[in-house]
Amino acid sequence: MPRSACAAQARPAAAVLRPRGLHDLRRGHVEVVPAGVSAQALHYRAEDLLIVSGLPGSGKSTLMRRCIRAPLVDSQQVREEYAARLPGWLPYFVYRPLVRAAHYRRLRRAVLAGGPLAVHDCGTLPWVRRWLGRAAARQGRRVHLIVLDASADEARGGQRARGQRVSAYAFARHRESARRLRGRLAGTGEPPAGCASAVVLDRAGARAVREIVFVAS
């Protein structure tokens, strides 16, 4: 056999995962891909809607901007746009209502426009996921969820790395929402109601992902 063919066989395969149901890809949990293969690509149907959820600083925006080949609606991007226009000494909580209002306006327009879409979800407002599920169902689209499961220390480190800080009160709300979501996933072994799939990633698993794409079914 030619050496090039042997080398190709020796290299780890790049797994393409087409999520359906619950996939827990954290270390120490049951793998849904063959041994020696990492889930480097997540493929969804072209018309579907993807929600990326996790603690502030868990790496949601980083994963979305690095991997997703589709329109994005990211509240972090809206915040950065406002921060660039406003004085640096102005605390975020002062203009947070403006950021949220602008984010939800963009989100509504993007959902109603149809087509593939990835959405940043802060996790503390369950009604947002419920509204997304209802809107997608009316359009005949499926909703999928990616959960970035980071510890509190990892998330705080992520906040420091990007030069931002979430208040203790707000961070506690995020942690409680994340705890409830993890509990529902563990208790049922299924995605949340209204979601066709849920993929749970730790930070190592998120780093292994190379692309998240929406392809024709």
C-alpha positions in Angstrom: 0.0 0.0 0.0 1.4 3.5 -0.9 2.8 5.4 2.1 0.4 8.3 1.5 -2.5 5.9 1.8 -1.1 4.5 5.0 -0.6 8.0 6.4 -4.2 8.9 5.5 -5.5 5.8 7.3 -3.4 6.6 10.4 -4.8 10.1 10.8 -7.9 10.4 13.0 -11.1 10.7 11.1 -13.1 14.0 11.2 -16.5 13.1 12.4 -19.6 14.8 11.1 -22.4 14.7 13.6 -26.0 15.4 12.5 -27.6 15.9 15.8 -30.8 14.3 16.7 -31.9 13.8 20.3 -29.4 14.4 23.1 -25.6 14.1 22.5 -23.4 14.6 25.6 -19.9 15.1 24.4 -18.3 16.1 27.6 -15.3 14.2 28.9 -16.3 11.4 31.1 -19.7 11.0 29.5 -20.9 8.5 26.9 -19.5 9.3 23.4 -21.8 9.3 20.5 -19.0 9.1 17.9 -16.7 6.1 17.2 -13.6 5.7 19.4 -10.7 7.8 18.3 -12.9 10.2 16.4 -13.8 13.7 17.6 -17.0 15.5 16.6 -15.3 18.2 14.5 -18.3 19.2 12.4 -22.0 19.6 13.4 -24.4 19.6 10.4 -28.0 20.9 10.6 -30.7 21.2 7.9 -30.5 24.3 5.8 -33.7 25.9 7.2 -33.2 25.1 10.9 -32.5 27.4 13.8 -29.7 26.8 16.3 -29.6 28.2 19.8 -26.2 28.4 21.6 -26.5 28.6 25.4 -24.1 28.7 28.4 -22.8 30.9 31.2 -21.4 34.3 30.4 -17.7 33.7 29.5 -18.3 30.0 28.6 -17.2 30.7 25.0 -20.6 31.0 23.2 -19.6 34.0 21.1 -16.2 32.6 20.4 -17.6 29.3 19.2 -20.3 31.0 17.1 -17.9 33.4 15.3 -15.2 30.7 14.8 -17.4 27.8 13.5 -20.8 28.8 12.3 -21.3 29.4 8.6 -24.7 31.1 8.8 -26.3 34.4 9.9 -25.7 35.1 13.6 -27.7 37.0 16.1 -25.4 37.6 19.1 -26.2 39.9 22.0 -22.5 40.2 22.7 -21.9 41.7 19.3 -24.7 44.2 20.0 -23.1 45.1 23.4 -19.7 45.6 21.7 -21.3 47.9 19.1 -22.8 50.1 21.8 -19.7 50.1 23.9 -17.7 51.3 20.9 -20.0 54.3 20.6 -20.3 55.2 24.3 -17.8 56.6 26.8 -15.7 53.9 28.3 -16.5 55.0 31.9 -20.2 54.4 31.4 -21.2 51.2 33.2 -22.9 48.5 31.2 -26.0 48.3 33.4 -26.9 51.9 32.3 -27.3 51.0 28.6 -28.1 47.3 29.0 -31.9 47.9 28.3 -30.9 49.5 24.9 -28.7 46.5 24.1 -31.4 44.0 24.9 -34.0 45.9 22.9 -31.7 46.1 19.9 -30.9 42.4 20.2 -34.5 41.3 20.3 -35.4 43.5 17.3 -32.6 41.9 15.3 -33.7 38.5 16.5 -37.3 39.0 15.5 -36.3 40.3 12.0 -33.9 37.4 11.5 -36.4 34.7 12.6 -39.2 36.1 10.4 -36.9 36.3 7.4 -36.5 32.5 7.5 -33.4 30.5 6.5 -30.6 29.1 8.6 -29.9 31.1 11.8 -27.8 30.8 14.9 -28.8 32.6 18.1 -26.9 33.5 21.2 -29.0 32.6 24.3 -28.2 34.1 27.7 -30.2 31.3 29.3 -31.9 33.5 32.0 -35.0 34.2 30.0 -36.8 30.9 29.2 -39.5 32.7 27.3 -37.0 33.6 24.5 -36.4 29.9 23.8 -40.2 29.2 23.9 -40.9 32.0 21.5 -38.1 30.8 19.2 -39.6 27.3 19.3 -43.2 28.6 18.5 -42.0 30.8 15.7 -39.9 28.1 14.1 -42.7 25.6 14.3 -45.0 27.9 12.5 -42.5 28.1 9.7 -41.9 24.4 9.6 -38.4 24.7 10.9 -36.7 22.6 13.6 -34.9 24.1 16.6 -31.6 22.7 17.9 -29.6 23.5 21.0 -25.9 23.6 21.8 -25.1 23.9 25.5 -21.6 25.0 26.6 -21.1 23.5 30.0 -18.3 25.5 31.7 -17.6 25.7 35.4 -18.1 29.0 37.3 -14.3 29.5 37.5 -13.9 28.8 33.7 -16.7 31.2 32.9 -15.2 33.9 35.1 -11.9 33.4 33.4 -13.5 33.9 30.1 -15.1 37.1 31.3 -11.7 38.4 32.4 -10.1 37.4 29.1 -12.5 39.6 27.2 -12.3 42.5 29.7 -15.8 42.2 31.0 -17.4 41.3 34.3 -20.9 40.1 35.1 -22.3 41.2 38.5 -22.5 38.6 41.2 -26.3 38.8 41.2 -26.6 38.4 37.4 -24.0 35.6 37.4 -25.9 33.7 40.1 -29.1 33.9 37.9 -27.1 32.5 35.0 -25.7 29.7 37.1 -29.2 28.8 38.4 -30.6 28.7 34.9 -27.7 26.6 33.7 -28.2 24.2 36.6 -31.9 23.8 35.8 -31.2 23.1 32.2 -28.5 20.5 33.0 -31.0 18.9 35.4 -33.7 18.6 32.8 -31.3 17.1 30.3 -29.9 14.6 32.8 -33.4 13.8 34.1 -35.1 13.1 30.8 -32.2 12.1 28.6 -33.9 14.1 25.9 -33.6 17.6 24.5 -35.7 20.3 26.0 -39.3 20.6 24.8 -39.5 22.1 21.4 -35.9 21.2 20.5 -35.1 18.5 17.9 -31.6 18.0 19.4 -29.2 19.1 22.1 -25.5 18.9 22.0 -23.6 19.4 25.4 -20.0 20.4 25.1 -17.3 21.2 27.7 -14.5 23.6 26.7 -12.3 20.8 25.3 -15.2 19.6 23.2 -16.0 23.1 21.9 -12.3 23.6 20.9 -12.5 20.3 18.9 -15.4 21.6 16.8 -14.1 23.0 13.5 -17.4 23.9 11.7 -21.1 24.2 12.4 -22.9 24.4 9.0 -26.4 24.2 7.7 -26.7 22.0 4.7 -29.5 20.9 2.3 -31.4 17.9 3.6 
